[in-house]
Amino acid sequence: MSDGRNIMLVEDDESLGFLIKDSLDACGWRVSLYTNGEQGLSAFHSHSFHACILDIMLPEKDGFELAAEIRKFNQAIPIVFLTAKSQTADRIRGFQLGADDYVCKPFSMEEFKYRLEAIFKRSVNPPSDDSTSLLCAADSVLDVSNLMLTANGVSTRLTYKECKLMQMFFRHTGKLIERDVFLKSIWEDDGFFVARSMDVFVSKLRKYLSYDNHLKIENIRGVGYIMKDDSRSLPGSTVQK
């Protein structure tokens, strides 16, 4: 049913957390379980996820606070609140924070799986607006259709926006791309928090490309970014147009 996407689950009830993790892992998703809000926020900044499942009543940083922090850096990643709270005011607050769904305990795991599947179909579809599925630069290949980057033999599954951002770098290797171009074409917004989100995305892309010694994304302060490919200047190299 599922397709190997990475899911961040933040649930302080470890028994329930392991139950959800095991059930979703069995469907083919890869679930990382954290037990408090600070752990979840740290994981969000250091790993790549396709969706976040957040309990509301969490220690250190509750689910609402965690969702607000996530939304500062990523406006598109699906967020599902998982909680015993059923009051209308809590539901409204959750959706105001950009939640894609709000599931109250107890719940059916089977129904929950289909809710996630529906969210992925709505929100995290592979890019389909370009006829070229495979893009190459130096020792790296970007598989746009499957959201997969392979850098010098090391493969990484990308989120939709990571792939869109990487696609622009691959299509304009060696050329300066202004920040506003990224923000307006991918995020359709050039606000402060969205700009911060893009900086985080670029940092992740640098990490994914670190296995390819020929590619480097440089920040042109106050202007934008450029991905340089030094393999093009090596003796015997072929410049692709």
C-alpha positions in Angstrom: 0.0 0.0 0.0 2.8 2.5 0.9 6.0 3.5 -0.8 8.8 3.7 1.7 8.4 7.3 2.9 10.0 8.4 6.1 7.6 9.4 8.9 8.5 11.1 12.2 6.3 9.9 15.1 6.4 11.8 18.4 4.5 10.0 21.1 5.4 9.8 24.8 3.4 6.7 25.4 6.1 4.2 24.4 3.7 1.2 24.2 1.4 3.1 21.9 4.3 4.5 20.0 5.8 1.1 19.3 2.4 -0.2 18.3 2.0 2.5 15.7 5.6 2.2 14.5 5.3 -1.5 14.0 2.0 -1.3 12.2 3.2 1.4 9.8 6.6 -0.2 9.3 4.8 -3.4 8.3 3.1 -1.4 5.5 6.4 -0.3 4.0 6.8 3.1 5.6 9.9 3.9 7.7 8.9 5.3 11.1 11.3 7.0 13.5 9.8 7.2 17.1 10.6 10.0 19.5 9.2 10.5 23.0 9.3 14.3 23.6 8.9 17.5 21.6 12.5 18.6 21.9 13.7 15.2 20.5 11.2 15.6 17.7 12.3 19.1 16.7 16.0 18.0 16.8 15.2 15.1 14.5 13.2 17.2 12.1 16.2 19.5 11.6 18.7 16.7 11.2 16.7 14.2 9.1 14.5 14.1 6.1 10.8 13.2 6.7 7.8 13.0 4.4 5.2 13.4 7.3 5.0 14.2 11.0 2.6 12.4 13.4 2.5 14.4 16.7 0.9 13.6 20.0 -0.4 16.8 21.7 0.4 16.1 25.3 4.2 15.8 25.0 6.9 16.6 27.6 9.4 19.4 27.1 7.5 20.8 24.1 3.9 20.0 23.3 2.6 18.9 19.9 1.1 22.4 19.1 4.5 24.1 19.9 6.3 21.5 17.9 4.0 21.9 14.9 4.4 25.7 15.1 8.2 25.3 15.0 8.0 22.8 12.1 5.8 25.2 10.1 8.4 28.0 10.5 10.7 25.9 8.3 8.4 23.8 6.2 5.0 24.9 5.1 4.2 21.8 3.1 5.1 18.7 5.1 1.9 16.8 6.2 1.3 17.0 10.0 -1.2 14.7 11.7 -2.1 15.3 15.3 -2.7 12.2 17.4 -4.3 12.9 20.8 -6.8 12.1 23.4 -8.1 15.7 23.2 -11.4 16.0 21.4 -12.5 19.5 22.3 -13.5 21.6 19.3 -11.1 24.4 20.4 -8.1 22.0 20.3 -9.1 20.8 16.8 -9.4 24.4 15.6 -6.0 25.3 17.0 -4.5 22.2 15.3 -5.9 23.1 11.9 -4.9 26.8 12.4 -1.3 25.5 12.8 -1.6 23.8 9.4 -2.5 20.2 10.4 -3.6 17.9 7.6 -5.6 15.6 10.0 -6.5 15.3 13.7 -7.0 11.7 15.0 -8.5 11.1 18.4 -7.5 8.2 20.6 -8.6 5.4 20.6 -8.6 4.8 16.9 -8.5 2.0 14.3 -5.0 1.4 13.0 -6.5 0.3 9.7 -8.4 3.5 9.3 -5.3 5.5 10.4 -3.2 3.8 7.6 -5.7 4.8 5.0 -5.9 8.4 6.3 -2.1 8.6 5.9 -2.3 7.2 2.4 -4.9 9.8 1.4 -2.7 12.6 2.8 0.3 11.4 0.9 -1.7 11.2 -2.3 -2.9 14.8 -1.8 0.2 16.4 -0.5 3.4 14.6 -1.5 3.1 13.4 -5.1 6.2 13.1 -7.2 6.9 16.0 -9.6 5.0 15.5 -12.9 5.5 18.8 -14.6 8.7 17.9 -16.5 9.3 15.3 -19.2 12.9 14.6 -18.1 12.9 12.1 -15.3 16.7 11.6 -14.9 19.1 14.5 -14.5 22.8 14.1 -14.2 25.7 16.2 -12.9 29.2 15.0 -12.1 28.9 11.7 -10.3 25.3 12.3 -9.3 21.9 11.3 -10.7 18.5 12.9 -9.7 15.6 10.6 -10.4 12.8 13.2 -10.4 9.9 10.7 -10.9 11.0 8.6 -7.9 12.3 11.5 -5.7 15.7 9.8 -5.5 19.1 11.3 -5.5 22.2 9.1 -6.0 25.5 10.8 -5.3 28.5 8.7 -6.1 26.5 5.5 -5.5 24.9 6.7 -2.3 21.1 7.0 -2.7 18.8 9.3 -0.7 15.0 9.5 -0.9 14.0 13.2 -1.1 10.8 14.9 -0.1 8.8 16.7 -2.8 10.2 20.1 -2.1 13.8 18.8 -1.7 13.4 17.3 -5.1 12.1 20.4 -6.7 14.9 22.4 -5.2 17.5 19.9 -6.3 16.0 19.8 -9.8 16.6 23.5 -10.2 20.2 23.1 -9.2 20.7 20.3 -11.6 19.0 22.2 -14.5 21.1 25.3 -13.8 24.5 23.9 -12.8 27.1 26.6 -12.8 24.6 29.4 -12.9 23.6 31.8 -10.1 19.9 31.3 -9.0 18.5 34.2 -7.0 16.7 33.4 -3.7 13.5 35.0 -4.9 13.4 32.5 -7.9 13.5 29.6 -5.5 11.0 31.1 -3.0 8.4 32.1 -5.6 8.7 29.0 -7.8 8.7 26.4 -5.1 7.2 27.9 -2.0 5.2 30.6 -3.8 6.1 32.9 -0.9 9.1 35.1 0.0 8.3 35.7 3.6 10.9 35.6 6.4 10.1 32.1 7.8 9.8 30.6 4.3 13.2 32.0 3.5 14.6 30.4 6.7 13.0 27.2 5.6 14.8 27.3 2.3 18.1 27.8 4.0 17.5 24.6 6.0 16.6 22.8 2.8 19.8 23.9 1.1 21.8 22.6 4.1 20.2 19.2 3.7 20.9 19.2 0.0 24.6 19.9 0.7 24.6 16.9 3.0 23.1 14.6 0.4 25.6 15.8 -2.2 28.6 15.5 0.1 29.4 12.0 -1.3 30.1 13.6 -4.7 33.4 15.5 -4.4 32.7 17.4 -7.7 29.5 19.1 -6.7 29.2 22.0 -4.3 26.3 24.4 -3.5 27.7 27.8 -2.7 25.8 30.7 -1.0 26.2 34.1 -2.7 25.4 36.2 0.3 22.3 38.3 -0.1 21.8 37.1 -3.7 21.2 33.4 -4.0 22.9 30.1 -4.6 25.0 28.4 -7.3 25.8 24.7 -7.7 29.3 24.3 -9.1 30.5 21.2 -10.9 34.3 21.1 -11.0 34.3 17.8 -13.1 33.5 19.9 -16.1 37.0 21.5 -16.0 38.9 18.2 -15.5 41.0 17.0 -18.4 39.0 14.8 -20.8 35.7 15.8 -19.3 32.7 16.3 -21.5 30.6 19.4 -21.1 26.9 18.5 -21.4 24.6 21.1 -22.9 
